[in-house]
């Protein structure tokens, strides 16, 4: 099933070519009406996608939106001359049932469905209020990303032109020929102008993912081993969404201190299992490839240690809003219980992101040790599966490295969101650490000191650096493993927007004039950012600070005095 933007466009283009090769029967007005109805729906979806890219029908518009609208109007004028679609007696290539159930069981109908999913995929990354739900929604603030949509929409317009040409060979009548010629000419014009407008497109947008809801899917022992890689990819999309929602305070429920401490342990175990997977398959690779895999495994081990160190910092810290994870407490005495002054700890269910992290780690263990493996069951060191079987279940070495890259890239997004989350819940954190206990404290637990909260948040910057180094080492193996780096380039763009300081606004949006609020400086933007100015992958080296945040130091004009 296609799950990325590029795969959906490829599917729609393939079905359009198949539909053009099987034209309707000559003189069969019912099949012609079905084709016209599907073409009108297809072009409607293409127009919606172009509007997402900022392309709308205008007078003297060199883009593809204007000729596309003219072609759609011509097809509608021809459709009004034909009867409404009805199920033919025979089984034609475009036969449909009266209720339209079989209307999409054709190549052209499948192309329409793929084009509709493209529109839904783009809309799924935004909420009902239009605010982004994932970091990838911010990618379309760049002109090169919008050019990719224009380019691929032009391909669909060109495929529709071939279907209209095939329909013209079956249609009869001078009026129908005129309308079809007008539609085909404008579709060709839309194809050419869209191709020219998409010359500077960003090909990494082909990996634009599907925004999945934050609903965990548990790792079951009955899951086939061949589906573990696909489930891991879905888990990464859910965790990426959870990280972005936590970064901006969105979502139905916020991550608590108990969630953060337990999630760090799951992510540490996941990185260890990923490193063991790489070491296990490195024995079946050539010397140069094996060296790169071992280096990546070492980076993953370092990231696991950073996550574990972060988890240990939560050992003596309790979140009063969710005291699910707390140190061992003494049993209350009889008099306290009898007087009614004892209240048991509230039982709060874990956050959905924590359940997703647990399932993702379990799937990594199932991939390495078998589907009956669980992290909780105490047992001796499990026997690893055959490396060739692991590669077969993950799509070869390229598929395995791509899957493991997704897990570590999700880890850096989570680590980037943790400091903001810690600062948001700082007022509800208490501790019983005796080292920093105030002299006037009257209870065992006291509010977490400010310097401890800052150190707790700052440590996640080291986790982010370790995860980015692990992701970069996996990307460096691409020339030898065949790993697709389109998603890595997309993640770099997404992380640049996360660090931008103003993630809700497009970068091209000018600051409003005539207001009393001044534009924030680069230093203030970095203070609001979640990470220090560090680049993500090796190819992103150079100036780590975004160009639009560079603080210009020039001569300042003297301010005019209002006094005399």
Secondary structure, DSSP 8 states (H G I E B T S, - for coil): ---SHHHHHHHHHHHHHHHHHS---TT-HHHHHHHHHHHHHHHHHHHHHHHHTT----TT--SHHHHHHHHHHHHHHHHTTS------SS--TT---TTSTTTTSSHHHHHHHHHHHHHHHHHTTB-TTS-BSSGGGGGGGSHHHHHHHHHHHHHHHHHHHHHHHHHHHH--SHHHHHHHHHHHHHHHHHHHHHHHHTTT--GGGGG------S------TTS-GGGHHHHHHHHHHHHHHHHHHHHTT-SSS---HHHHHHHHHHHHHHHHHHHHHHHHHHTTS-HHHHHHHHHHHHHHHHHHHHHHHHHHTTTTEEETT-TTS--------HHHHHTT-----------HHHHHHHHHHHHHHHHHH-TT--SSS--S------HHHHHHHHTHHHHHHHHHHHHHHHHHHHHHHHHHHHHHSGGGEEE--GGG--TT--SS-EE--HHHHHHHHHHHHHHHHHHHHHHHHHHHTHHHH----HHHHHHHHHHHHHTTS-TTS-TT----SS-S-----HHHHHHHSSS-S--SSGGG-S--S-GGG------------S--
